[in-house]
Amino acid sequence: MSSFAPLAAGQLAGRVALVTGAAGGIGAETVRRLVQEGVRVAAVDRSEAGLRTLSDSVGDSVLAFPADLTDESAVCSLVAQTVERFGELHIVVNGAGVLARTPFEQISKAEWDRVMDINLGSMFLVCRESCPHLKAAGWGRIINLASLAGQVGGVVAGAHYSASKAAAISLTRSLAKYLGPHGIRCNVIAPAGVDTPMLDEFTEPERTVLISGIPAGRFCTPAEIAELVLWLASPATDFITGQTININGGAYFG
């Protein structure tokens, strides 16, 4: 069960959202919930097959964009096409990312750059290109996905993954200050382990270690993240910005 009260009917109806990482567990659930609330969504992911599955399940309210978000020209194009199709843009959810677990002394410069480019560089590009449209609308939400590892360092995640998530938190704080006067609120969601296919990359002993650090005794679900996204996108959070919202079952109290 979500800890957030349901949105009042129509609070987000007619808004336009852009969601990256939309074919993944968290992204797909977020898109479905936004569509249920009457939001028109541009769904972005590298997986064309995943986007087709998502589109089939949610209908015509979704505009699917298969794209490599590390490609600057692709990001410029997809944001422009979103506004061309829907007329405006109000909500940006940056959920695209890659998990990296290489031990620190074995991380190559190329791998470091790749993780930073995907987890942080793509977020920067999407936010930069979206800003003029959010400002033009006079109301907006940027919701970035980070991680507990970005606050406490990696336990079984790599240092480059953790560093990218810490940088995402800092980027969001800067955006909150820059965009606050324009009616745009920017926040970060920082989960502990989420029960998605990404967890399959961990061994059973590693999963046990992760669970042992969560007092609630389980992983977070994509539905719980989606409900938090929905709440942060709502008018109820107009005085909340620059915040890191922890959803971790008690694993961290910062």
N, C-alpha and C positions, 0 to 999 in steps of 0.2 A: 504494500500500500504506500502511496505517496504521502509525504508529510506536508504537502502543499495543498491548500484548498483549491477546488476546481475553479477555473476562470469563469467569470460571469459571461453569459452568452453574448457573443458579438464583440468582445473586447479586442480581439485581434483580426476579426473578419475583414477582408479586403486588403490587409497588409501584404507586402511582398518580402520574401525572405530568400537569401542565398545561403545554401548549406554545402560546405565542402566535406569530403569524406562520406558522401551521402549513401554509398552502397554498403558501408560497414555496419556493424551491429548497432552502434550508438547513432550513427548518421541516419540510417534507414528508419529507426524508431522515432527519431526527432522529426524527420520529414513527415512521417505518418501522423504524428500528433499535431504538427503545425497545420497540415491539410485538414484534419478533423476540426480544427478551430477556424477554418475559413481562410487560411493564409495561402497565397499563391507562391509556389516555391520553385526556385532554380536549383536543381540538384546536381552537384558536381562530384565526379569521381574518375579515377583512371580506368575503372572496370566498366566496360561497355555492357557486359553481360549482367553485372550487378545492377546497373542503372535500368536495364530493360526489365529485370525482375521487379525492381522498385516501381517503375512507371506502370507496369501491369497491375500492381496492387493498389495504387492510389489514384490513377486516372488522370484526367486532363488538367488538373491544377498544378501539375509538375512539368517543368521544362528541364529535360535531362541534358547535361553537358559532359560528355567524356573528354577529359582534359588532363594534361600534365601541368600541375600548378607551379612547377618550378620554371615553366616557360612563361616569361614575362608577357610576350605578345598574346599567348593563349588566355592569360588572366585578363588582360585589357579587353580582349574580344568577348569573353564570356560575361563580364560585368556589363559591357556596352549592350550586348544582345539581351541580357536580362531586362535592362531598363527599356530597351526598344520594344520588347514583347509585352511587358507589364506596365510600362509608363513611369514607374518610380521604384525606389528601393528603400526599405525600412529596417530590415533585420539581417544581420550577417552572423552566421554561425560557422566558425572555423574549427572543423573537426578532423581535417585531413592530417595524417601523421604516420610515422613509421616507428616501430619498436626496434631498438638496437641493443645488443647484449654483449658485444665483444669486450673482453677484459681490457682494462685501460692501456696496458703496455703493448697490446696487440692492435690498437686502433690505428689504422693508417690515416694519413692526411686526407686521402680521397674519401674514406668512409666518414670521417668527421665532417667534411664539407657536404657530403650527401645528406647526412642526418640533419644538419643545420639548414640546408636548403629546403628540405621537405617540411620539417617541423616548424621552422621559424621563417625562412625566406618566403614560403608560399603564403603564410599568414600575413606577413608584411605587405606582399603584393596585393592580396585580396582587400586588405583594409585600405591601402593607399588608393586603389582604384574605386573603392566603394565610397570613400569619404565625400567627394563632391556631391554625390547623389543623396546621401544621408543628410548632408547639410542643406541641400535644396528642399528636401522634404520637411525640414525643421523639426524632425522627431526621428529617433533611431536607436537601435540597440546593436552593439557588437558583443558577441559572446564567444570567447575563445576557450578551447579545451586545452588544459595543461595536465598536470599529474601531481600526485603526492611526491613523486621523485624530484620534482622541480623545487620542492621546499626542504626536503630532508636528505637529498642525494639518493642515488640508486642503491637498492639492496641486491636485487637480481637484474636490474636494468643497467645499461652501460652509462658511463660518465657523460658521453656525448648526448645520449637521450635525455638524461637528467638536466644537463646544461641547457639544452634546447628548450625544455619546459620551463626552466627558471627564467630564461630570456623572454619566453612568451608572457609570463606574468609581468615582467618589467615593461614590455612593449604595451601591454594593456593599460597599465597605470599611466604611461605617458599619453596614450590615446584618450584616457578618461579626462585628463587635465586639458588636453588640446580641444576636445570635442564637447566638453561639458557646456560651454556657453551657447552651443548650437542645438541644445536639447537632445544630445546623443549620450547615452549611458553605455559604458564599456566595463565588462566584468569577465572574470575567469572562473571556470569550473575546474576544480582539482580533485579528481577521484583517486581512490586507492584502486586495487584490482577490480576490473569490470568483467563480468562473465560474457566475454565475446570470443570469437575464434582466435584472437590474438593471444589469449591465455594458453592456447594449445602449444605455443612455443616454449612454455615452461614445463619442466619435468614435474612428476608428482611430488618429489621431495621439495622442489622449489615452491610449488603451490602450497604445500604444507607450511613452509616458512612464511609465505605471504599471509595465509589465513591466520597463523598464530599471532601475527601483529595487528589483527583486526578484532577488537573486543566484541563486536557484533557477531563474529564467528562465521561470516560468509562474505562472498564477493558482492559488489554492487551489480545491479541489473541495468541494461540499456534503457528500460522503461523509466527507471528512477532518474537517470541522467536526462532523459527527454522531458520529464515533468519539471525538472529544475530549469532546463532551457526555456520551457514555456513560461514559467514564472518570471524568469529574468527578462523575457521579451515583453512582458505585460506592463500596462500602465502602473501596476502596483509597486513597481521598483523604480519609480522616477527619482527617488532620492538615494538610490544605491548605485555607486559608480566607483571604479578603480579597485573593486574588492575581489579577493580570491575566496570563492565559495567552496569550502571543503565538504566533500561527500565521501566519507571514508570509514564509516562504521566505528569511529572512535580511535582510528589508528594515529591521528595527529590532531592536536588541539590548537595549533598556531593561528 
